[in-house]
Structure formats: structure tokens, C-alpha cells
Amino acid sequence: MMRYKVEPLTKDEVARYINHHMELAGANHTIFNETAIQSIASLSRGWPRLINKIATHSLLAGFQARKELIDEEVVRLAAVEVGI
């Protein structure tokens, strides 16, 4: 039997993680500003599943609000929607 222990990501790793996923999705410009990424890192405590959940809801909230750039305000609204 194999066991894995995943540690939470650091703030720098969260930024790289989010930006990497945005690139994989085809983004060719910045989607989340620095304060948004810091907020996601803080709210998720570095756990990838929570990072994904908050970021996805932030993208949806930003689209609904017609934001060109996801900021800390959008992330906080998304976090409330997620229940964090």
C-alpha cells in the first residue's frame, strides 16, 4: 500500500499554481491580481482543493461582475459563497 502526505502550498507556490492553471486553460494575460492571489492563499491556507474551489468561484463572480481582472473583493465574495 502506498501513502502520500500532501502539505499545504506556500504563498509563492499558490501564485505559481494558479498562474499555471490559468495558462493551461489558455489565458495569455493576468487574470488574478496580486492581492487576489494573496487572499486565495490566505483563505485556502494553501490547500489545493480549496484553492481550486475559491479560484473557480472567483472566476464566475468576476465574469458576472464584468471584471477584467479578479481582485481581492471578488475573491472575498466568492469565499462567502463557498462558505469560507
Backbone hydrogen bonds, N-H to C=O, Kabsch-Sander energy under -0.5 kcal/mol:
donor,donor_aa,acceptor,acceptor_aa,energy
6,V,4,Y,-0.5
7,E,5,K,-0.5
9,L,46,G,-2.9
14,V,10,T,-2.5
15,A,11,K,-2.0
16,R,12,D,-2.2
17,Y,13,E,-2.8
18,I,14,V,-2.8
19,N,15,A,-2.6
20,H,16,R,-2.5
21,H,17,Y,-2.1
22,M,18,I,-2.2
23,E,19,N,-2.1
24,L,20,H,-2.4
25,A,21,H,-1.6
26,G,23,E,-1.4
27,A,22,M,-2.7
33,N,70,I,-2.7
37,I,33,N,-2.1
38,Q,34,E,-2.4
39,S,35,T,-2.2
40,I,36,A,-2.5
41,A,37,I,-2.6
42,S,38,Q,-2.3
43,L,39,S,-3.0
44,S,40,I,-2.4
45,R,41,A,-1.0
46,G,41,A,-0.6
47,W,44,S,-1.7
50,L,47,W,-0.6
51,I,47,W,-2.4
52,N,48,P,-2.7
53,K,49,R,-2.0
54,I,50,L,-2.9
55,A,51,I,-2.8
56,T,52,N,-2.6
57,H,53,K,-2.2
58,S,54,I,-2.3
59,L,55,A,-2.4
60,L,56,T,-2.0
61,A,57,H,-2.6
62,G,58,S,-2.8
63,F,59,L,-2.1
64,Q,60,L,-2.3
65,A,61,A,-2.0
66,R,63,F,-1.3
67,K,62,G,-3.0
70,I,31,I,-3.4
75,V,71,D,-2.0
76,R,72,E,-2.5
77,L,73,E,-2.1
78,A,74,V,-2.4
79,A,75,V,-2.6
80,V,76,R,-1.9
81,E,77,L,-1.9
82,V,78,A,-2.2
83,G,79,A,-1.5
84,I,79,A,-3.1
